[in-house]
Amino acid sequence: MSDFDPLHDNQSGLVLQEAKPKLKKPPFYKVILLNDDFTPMDFVVEILMEFFGMPHEKATHVMLQVHMQGVGVCGTYSKDVAETKVYLVNEYSRAHQHPLMCTMEEA
Ligand code: TYC
């Protein structure tokens, strides 16, 4: 052991514990679509393609999953990106007079 070892202070007899790094990875958020009885299926497919970059086939699959199960995940993003997508999708739906609801939850 060296003369100055902060973890084992020979003069006081104290043993110090090194501080653990407190950095945590930032959380990710799932962006979620909710089913409703009024929004046309084609409009939901368009949303999934335009705002979430899905090819037509995948967008159709996710739309049908939401239609049958009530909710579905559009993608997983950082908090800022998820919040922006939720805002843009809800604004776009309202602008087209559809009640489609988009929301987010921590992944
Ligand atoms: N249930 C709608 C219909 O029958 C279609 C739909 C799918 C609506 C997904 C919303 O998130 C949704 N026209």
Backbone and ligand atoms as CSV (ligand in chain L), in Angstrom:
chain,resi,resn,atom,element,x,y,z
A,1,MET,N,N,0.844,-1.199,0.000
A,1,MET,CA,C,0.000,0.000,0.000
A,1,MET,C,C,0.887,1.259,0.000
A,2,SER,N,N,0.562,2.267,-0.798
A,2,SER,CA,C,1.375,3.475,-0.899
A,2,SER,C,C,1.164,4.341,0.339
A,3,ASP,N,N,2.018,5.358,0.533
A,3,ASP,CA,C,1.911,6.230,1.695
A,3,ASP,C,C,0.596,6.975,1.724
A,4,PHE,N,N,0.203,7.476,0.565
A,4,PHE,CA,C,-1.086,8.168,0.542
A,4,PHE,C,C,-2.077,7.373,-0.289
A,5,ASP,N,N,-2.930,6.663,0.392
A,5,ASP,CA,C,-3.973,5.878,-0.270
A,5,ASP,C,C,-5.297,6.317,0.335
A,6,PRO,N,N,-6.071,7.115,-0.371
A,6,PRO,CA,C,-7.284,7.700,0.217
A,6,PRO,C,C,-8.297,6.661,0.660
A,7,LEU,N,N,-8.237,5.475,0.104
A,7,LEU,CA,C,-9.218,4.463,0.503
A,7,LEU,C,C,-8.841,3.790,1.823
A,8,HIS,N,N,-7.576,3.858,2.205
A,8,HIS,CA,C,-7.135,3.229,3.459
A,8,HIS,C,C,-6.231,4.214,4.191
A,9,ASP,N,N,-6.848,5.128,4.935
A,9,ASP,CA,C,-6.107,6.160,5.651
A,9,ASP,C,C,-5.509,5.543,6.917
A,10,ASN,N,N,-4.176,5.314,6.890
A,10,ASN,CA,C,-3.527,4.566,7.972
A,10,ASN,C,C,-3.506,5.324,9.296
A,11,GLN,N,N,-3.532,6.667,9.225
A,11,GLN,CA,C,-3.466,7.435,10.476
A,11,GLN,C,C,-4.759,7.361,11.254
A,12,SER,N,N,-5.897,7.509,10.590
A,12,SER,CA,C,-7.161,7.530,11.325
A,12,SER,C,C,-7.759,6.133,11.455
A,13,GLY,N,N,-7.325,5.244,10.620
A,13,GLY,CA,C,-7.935,3.915,10.613
A,13,GLY,C,C,-9.241,3.848,9.853
A,14,LEU,N,N,-9.682,5.024,9.313
A,14,LEU,CA,C,-10.947,5.022,8.557
A,14,LEU,C,C,-10.744,4.417,7.176
A,15,VAL,N,N,-11.729,3.733,6.724
A,15,VAL,CA,C,-11.715,3.227,5.350
A,15,VAL,C,C,-12.789,3.983,4.586
A,16,LEU,N,N,-12.347,4.667,3.552
A,16,LEU,CA,C,-13.295,5.469,2.770
A,16,LEU,C,C,-13.740,4.687,1.544
A,17,GLN,N,N,-14.989,4.918,1.193
A,17,GLN,CA,C,-15.483,4.250,-0.006
A,17,GLN,C,C,-15.550,5.265,-1.145
A,18,GLU,N,N,-15.043,4.859,-2.295
A,18,GLU,CA,C,-15.053,5.724,-3.468
A,18,GLU,C,C,-16.506,5.989,-3.894
A,19,ALA,N,N,-16.805,7.267,-4.242
A,19,ALA,CA,C,-18.171,7.599,-4.686
A,19,ALA,C,C,-18.469,6.879,-5.988
A,20,LYS,N,N,-19.670,6.284,-6.063
A,20,LYS,CA,C,-20.076,5.628,-7.313
A,20,LYS,C,C,-20.491,6.708,-8.306
A,21,PRO,N,N,-20.156,6.543,-9.578
A,21,PRO,CA,C,-20.601,7.536,-10.563
A,21,PRO,C,C,-22.121,7.600,-10.585
A,22,LYS,N,N,-22.693,8.820,-10.579
A,22,LYS,CA,C,-24.151,8.958,-10.443
A,22,LYS,C,C,-24.860,9.148,-11.785
A,23,LEU,N,N,-24.103,9.084,-12.885
A,23,LEU,CA,C,-24.726,9.300,-14.197
A,23,LEU,C,C,-25.599,8.113,-14.587
A,24,LYS,N,N,-26.835,8.429,-14.999
A,24,LYS,CA,C,-27.727,7.380,-15.494
A,24,LYS,C,C,-28.014,7.666,-16.957
A,25,LYS,N,N,-28.225,6.618,-17.746
A,25,LYS,CA,C,-28.626,6.834,-19.133
A,25,LYS,C,C,-30.000,7.487,-19.139
A,26,PRO,N,N,-30.263,8.477,-20.015
A,26,PRO,CA,C,-31.589,9.110,-20.033
A,26,PRO,C,C,-32.651,8.113,-20.486
A,27,PRO,N,N,-33.877,8.229,-19.932
A,27,PRO,CA,C,-34.912,7.271,-20.297
A,27,PRO,C,C,-35.394,7.455,-21.730
A,28,PHE,N,N,-35.891,6.384,-22.301
A,28,PHE,CA,C,-36.512,6.444,-23.620
A,28,PHE,C,C,-38.025,6.372,-23.452
A,29,TYR,N,N,-38.734,6.827,-24.477
A,29,TYR,CA,C,-40.194,6.880,-24.407
A,29,TYR,C,C,-40.816,6.199,-25.619
A,30,LYS,N,N,-41.859,5.381,-25.330
A,30,LYS,CA,C,-42.631,4.758,-26.407
A,30,LYS,C,C,-43.701,5.745,-26.844
A,31,VAL,N,N,-43.803,5.976,-28.144
A,31,VAL,CA,C,-44.913,6.767,-28.679
A,31,VAL,C,C,-46.009,5.779,-29.068
A,32,ILE,N,N,-47.232,6.056,-28.589
A,32,ILE,CA,C,-48.335,5.094,-28.651
A,32,ILE,C,C,-49.537,5.690,-29.370
A,33,LEU,N,N,-50.184,4.880,-30.201
A,33,LEU,CA,C,-51.453,5.282,-30.821
A,33,LEU,C,C,-52.579,4.540,-30.119
A,34,LEU,N,N,-53.697,5.252,-29.916
A,34,LEU,CA,C,-54.878,4.641,-29.300
A,34,LEU,C,C,-55.949,4.430,-30.366
A,35,ASN,N,N,-56.704,3.367,-30.221
A,35,ASN,CA,C,-57.795,3.104,-31.158
A,35,ASN,C,C,-58.976,4.039,-30.884
A,36,ASP,N,N,-59.745,4.298,-31.911
A,36,ASP,CA,C,-61.049,4.957,-31.763
A,36,ASP,C,C,-61.938,4.428,-32.873
A,37,ASP,N,N,-63.235,4.776,-32.836
A,37,ASP,CA,C,-64.187,4.207,-33.796
A,37,ASP,C,C,-64.342,5.040,-35.059
A,38,PHE,N,N,-63.681,6.195,-35.144
A,38,PHE,CA,C,-64.000,7.145,-36.211
A,38,PHE,C,C,-62.864,7.427,-37.198
A,39,THR,N,N,-61.623,7.399,-36.734
A,39,THR,CA,C,-60.506,7.729,-37.638
A,39,THR,C,C,-60.396,6.656,-38.726
A,40,PRO,N,N,-60.372,7.057,-40.013
A,40,PRO,CA,C,-60.269,6.061,-41.085
A,40,PRO,C,C,-58.933,5.302,-41.021
A,41,MET,N,N,-58.989,4.023,-41.350
A,41,MET,CA,C,-57.777,3.184,-41.330
A,41,MET,C,C,-56.677,3.762,-42.216
A,42,ASP,N,N,-57.056,4.255,-43.391
A,42,ASP,CA,C,-56.062,4.814,-44.326
A,42,ASP,C,C,-55.316,6.005,-43.726
A,43,PHE,N,N,-56.042,6.807,-42.938
A,43,PHE,CA,C,-55.425,7.980,-42.311
A,43,PHE,C,C,-54.375,7.534,-41.286
A,44,VAL,N,N,-54.671,6.485,-40.524
A,44,VAL,CA,C,-53.717,5.971,-39.525
A,44,VAL,C,C,-52.473,5.411,-40.226
A,45,VAL,N,N,-52.690,4.708,-41.320
A,45,VAL,CA,C,-51.558,4.166,-42.097
A,45,VAL,C,C,-50.691,5.322,-42.605
A,46,GLU,N,N,-51.331,6.372,-43.100
A,46,GLU,CA,C,-50.596,7.556,-43.589
A,46,GLU,C,C,-49.745,8.168,-42.461
A,47,ILE,N,N,-50.332,8.285,-41.267
A,47,ILE,CA,C,-49.602,8.825,-40.107
A,47,ILE,C,C,-48.352,7.989,-39.813
A,48,LEU,N,N,-48.543,6.677,-39.798
A,48,LEU,CA,C,-47.421,5.790,-39.442
A,48,LEU,C,C,-46.301,5.862,-40.481
A,49,MET,N,N,-46.672,6.072,-41.729
A,49,MET,CA,C,-45.660,6.192,-42.793
A,49,MET,C,C,-44.963,7.560,-42.736
A,50,GLU,N,N,-45.746,8.615,-42.592
A,50,GLU,CA,C,-45.196,9.979,-42.695
A,50,GLU,C,C,-44.440,10.416,-41.447
A,51,PHE,N,N,-44.984,10.080,-40.262
A,51,PHE,CA,C,-44.381,10.577,-39.019
A,51,PHE,C,C,-43.440,9.562,-38.368
A,52,PHE,N,N,-43.590,8.292,-38.723
A,52,PHE,CA,C,-42.770,7.269,-38.069
A,52,PHE,C,C,-41.933,6.461,-39.063
A,53,GLY,N,N,-41.943,6.879,-40.330
A,53,GLY,CA,C,-41.044,6.305,-41.333
A,53,GLY,C,C,-41.264,4.832,-41.639
A,54,MET,N,N,-42.494,4.351,-41.408
A,54,MET,CA,C,-42.741,2.923,-41.683
A,54,MET,C,C,-43.078,2.712,-43.146
A,55,PRO,N,N,-42.610,1.592,-43.708
A,55,PRO,CA,C,-43.099,1.215,-45.045
A,55,PRO,C,C,-44.587,0.833,-44.952
A,56,HIS,N,N,-45.287,0.875,-46.100
A,56,HIS,CA,C,-46.746,0.680,-46.117
A,56,HIS,C,C,-47.184,-0.602,-45.408
A,57,GLU,N,N,-46.457,-1.683,-45.639
A,57,GLU,CA,C,-46.854,-2.984,-45.074
A,57,GLU,C,C,-46.771,-2.977,-43.542
A,58,LYS,N,N,-45.691,-2.421,-43.026
A,58,LYS,CA,C,-45.523,-2.363,-41.556
A,58,LYS,C,C,-46.564,-1.429,-40.941
A,59,ALA,N,N,-46.811,-0.286,-41.617
A,59,ALA,CA,C,-47.801,0.672,-41.126
A,59,ALA,C,C,-49.181,0.024,-41.059
A,60,THR,N,N,-49.516,-0.784,-42.060
A,60,THR,CA,C,-50.808,-1.480,-42.083
A,60,THR,C,C,-50.897,-2.474,-40.927
A,61,HIS,N,N,-49.799,-3.187,-40.703
A,61,HIS,CA,C,-49.742,-4.172,-39.609
A,61,HIS,C,C,-49.950,-3.498,-38.238
A,62,VAL,N,N,-49.242,-2.380,-38.011
A,62,VAL,CA,C,-49.355,-1.671,-36.719
A,62,VAL,C,C,-50.763,-1.087,-36.566
A,63,MET,N,N,-51.299,-0.507,-37.656
A,63,MET,CA,C,-52.659,0.064,-37.603
A,63,MET,C,C,-53.679,-1.013,-37.209
A,64,LEU,N,N,-53.571,-2.211,-37.819
A,64,LEU,CA,C,-54.524,-3.294,-37.509
A,64,LEU,C,C,-54.356,-3.781,-36.070
A,65,GLN,N,N,-53.115,-3.774,-35.591
A,65,GLN,CA,C,-52.854,-4.157,-34.197
A,65,GLN,C,C,-53.545,-3.177,-33.250
A,66,VAL,N,N,-53.432,-1.866,-33.542
A,66,VAL,CA,C,-54.103,-0.861,-32.708
A,66,VAL,C,C,-55.619,-1.049,-32.802
A,67,HIS,N,N,-56.108,-1.266,-34.021
A,67,HIS,CA,C,-57.547,-1.446,-34.265
A,67,HIS,C,C,-58.096,-2.624,-33.448
A,68,MET,N,N,-57.327,-3.699,-33.362
A,68,MET,CA,C,-57.831,-4.914,-32.698
A,68,MET,C,C,-57.517,-4.952,-31.206
A,69,GLN,N,N,-56.383,-4.388,-30.818
A,69,GLN,CA,C,-55.960,-4.525,-29.403
A,69,GLN,C,C,-56.126,-3.231,-28.597
A,70,GLY,N,N,-56.434,-2.135,-29.275
A,70,GLY,CA,C,-56.696,-0.879,-28.547
A,70,GLY,C,C,-55.534,0.088,-28.494
A,71,VAL,N,N,-54.300,-0.438,-28.452
A,71,VAL,CA,C,-53.108,0.415,-28.447
A,71,VAL,C,C,-52.006,-0.251,-29.266
A,72,GLY,N,N,-51.039,0.556,-29.685
A,72,GLY,CA,C,-49.883,0.008,-30.394
A,72,GLY,C,C,-48.732,0.996,-30.345
A,73,VAL,N,N,-47.515,0.474,-30.424
A,73,VAL,CA,C,-46.309,1.298,-30.332
A,73,VAL,C,C,-45.859,1.710,-31.742
A,74,CYS,N,N,-45.665,3.027,-31.912
A,74,CYS,CA,C,-45.193,3.563,-33.196
A,74,CYS,C,C,-43.668,3.592,-33.265
A,75,GLY,N,N,-43.013,3.689,-32.082
A,75,GLY,CA,C,-41.556,3.760,-32.048
A,75,GLY,C,C,-41.094,4.193,-30.671
A,76,THR,N,N,-39.778,4.136,-30.452
A,76,THR,CA,C,-39.178,4.496,-29.162
A,76,THR,C,C,-38.124,5.576,-29.401
A,77,TYR,N,N,-38.189,6.663,-28.617
A,77,TYR,CA,C,-37.374,7.853,-28.892
A,77,TYR,C,C,-36.918,8.503,-27.583
A,78,SER,N,N,-35.988,9.437,-27.700
A,78,SER,CA,C,-35.636,10.292,-26.562
A,78,SER,C,C,-36.875,11.118,-26.182
A,79,LYS,N,N,-36.875,11.705,-24.991
A,79,LYS,CA,C,-38.048,12.438,-24.499
A,79,LYS,C,C,-38.449,13.565,-25.456
A,80,ASP,N,N,-37.474,14.372,-25.869
A,80,ASP,CA,C,-37.759,15.518,-26.753
A,80,ASP,C,C,-38.377,15.080,-28.069
A,81,VAL,N,N,-37.796,14.051,-28.664
A,81,VAL,CA,C,-38.301,13.592,-29.968
A,81,VAL,C,C,-39.695,13.000,-29.796
A,82,ALA,N,N,-39.920,12.196,-28.733
A,82,ALA,CA,C,-41.238,11.601,-28.489
A,82,ALA,C,C,-42.290,12.698,-28.293
A,83,GLU,N,N,-41.956,13.718,-27.496
A,83,GLU,CA,C,-42.909,14.815,-27.244
A,83,GLU,C,C,-43.261,15.540,-28.546
A,84,THR,N,N,-42.275,15.745,-29.380
A,84,THR,CA,C,-42.515,16.440,-30.650
A,84,THR,C,C,-43.410,15.608,-31.565
A,85,LYS,N,N,-43.160,14.289,-31.641
A,85,LYS,CA,C,-43.980,13.425,-32.504
A,85,LYS,C,C,-45.419,13.409,-32.014
A,86,VAL,N,N,-45.618,13.285,-30.687
A,86,VAL,CA,C,-46.973,13.270,-30.120
A,86,VAL,C,C,-47.693,14.569,-30.497
A,87,TYR,N,N,-47.002,15.687,-30.320
A,87,TYR,CA,C,-47.604,16.993,-30.625
A,87,TYR,C,C,-47.985,17.088,-32.103
A,88,LEU,N,N,-47.053,16.734,-32.984
A,88,LEU,CA,C,-47.302,16.877,-34.428
A,88,LEU,C,C,-48.422,15.965,-34.905
A,89,VAL,N,N,-48.450,14.719,-34.408
A,89,VAL,CA,C,-49.495,13.768,-34.825
A,89,VAL,C,C,-50.861,14.255,-34.349
A,90,ASN,N,N,-50.953,14.701,-33.103
A,90,ASN,CA,C,-52.248,15.169,-32.585
A,90,ASN,C,C,-52.718,16.432,-33.325
A,91,GLU,N,N,-51.802,17.341,-33.623
A,91,GLU,CA,C,-52.153,18.548,-34.389
A,91,GLU,C,C,-52.649,18.175,-35.800
A,92,TYR,N,N,-51.927,17.267,-36.437
A,92,TYR,CA,C,-52.283,16.840,-37.800
A,92,TYR,C,C,-53.666,16.169,-37.815
A,93,SER,N,N,-53.928,15.333,-36.809
A,93,SER,CA,C,-55.229,14.647,-36.731
A,93,SER,C,C,-56.350,15.656,-36.523
A,94,ARG,N,N,-56.135,16.606,-35.626
A,94,ARG,CA,C,-57.146,17.636,-35.361
A,94,ARG,C,C,-57.376,18.484,-36.616
A,95,ALA,N,N,-56.312,18.832,-37.305
A,95,ALA,CA,C,-56.435,19.645,-38.524
A,95,ALA,C,C,-57.275,18.927,-39.579
A,96,HIS,N,N,-57.286,17.590,-39.511
A,96,HIS,CA,C,-58.094,16.812,-40.467
A,96,HIS,C,C,-59.398,16.313,-39.838
A,97,GLN,N,N,-59.768,16.897,-38.711
A,97,GLN,CA,C,-61.031,16.570,-38.010
A,97,GLN,C,C,-61.162,15.085,-37.645
A,98,HIS,N,N,-60.024,14.469,-37.274
A,98,HIS,CA,C,-60.088,13.081,-36.785
A,98,HIS,C,C,-59.738,13.060,-35.295
A,99,PRO,N,N,-60.380,12.154,-34.531
A,99,PRO,CA,C,-60.145,12.127,-33.074
A,99,PRO,C,C,-58.938,11.286,-32.651
A,100,LEU,N,N,-58.153,10.814,-33.612
A,100,LEU,CA,C,-56.998,9.949,-33.318
A,100,LEU,C,C,-56.154,10.512,-32.169
A,101,MET,N,N,-55.808,9.667,-31.203
A,101,MET,CA,C,-55.023,10.082,-30.031
A,101,MET,C,C,-53.650,9.413,-30.044
A,102,CYS,N,N,-52.632,10.266,-29.923
A,102,CYS,CA,C,-51.257,9.789,-29.813
A,102,CYS,C,C,-50.726,10.229,-28.454
A,103,THR,N,N,-50.035,9.332,-27.768
A,103,THR,CA,C,-49.490,9.657,-26.446
A,103,THR,C,C,-48.127,8.970,-26.271
A,104,MET,N,N,-47.527,9.110,-25.089
A,104,MET,CA,C,-46.209,8.501,-24.860
A,104,MET,C,C,-46.096,7.975,-23.444
A,105,GLU,N,N,-45.236,6.976,-23.259
A,105,GLU,CA,C,-44.952,6.493,-21.906
A,105,GLU,C,C,-43.502,6.031,-21.827
A,106,GLU,N,N,-42.926,6.088,-20.627
A,106,GLU,CA,C,-41.525,5.704,-20.474
A,106,GLU,C,C,-41.332,4.240,-20.866
A,107,ALA,N,N,-40.279,3.983,-21.633
A,107,ALA,CA,C,-40.064,2.607,-22.148
A,107,ALA,C,C,-39.560,1.686,-21.040
L,1,TYC,N1,N,-60.815,1.695,-35.448
L,1,TYC,C1,C,-60.678,2.550,-36.615
L,1,TYC,C2,C,-61.712,2.167,-37.662
L,1,TYC,O1,O,-62.311,1.110,-37.566
L,1,TYC,C3,C,-59.292,2.479,-37.217
L,1,TYC,C4,C,-58.221,2.947,-36.290
L,1,TYC,C5,C,-57.029,2.220,-36.162
L,1,TYC,C6,C,-58.369,4.129,-35.559
L,1,TYC,C7,C,-56.001,2.672,-35.317
L,1,TYC,C8,C,-57.371,4.563,-34.707
L,1,TYC,O2,O,-55.168,4.270,-33.796
L,1,TYC,C9,C,-56.182,3.840,-34.594
L,1,TYC,N2,N,-61.906,3.011,-38.659
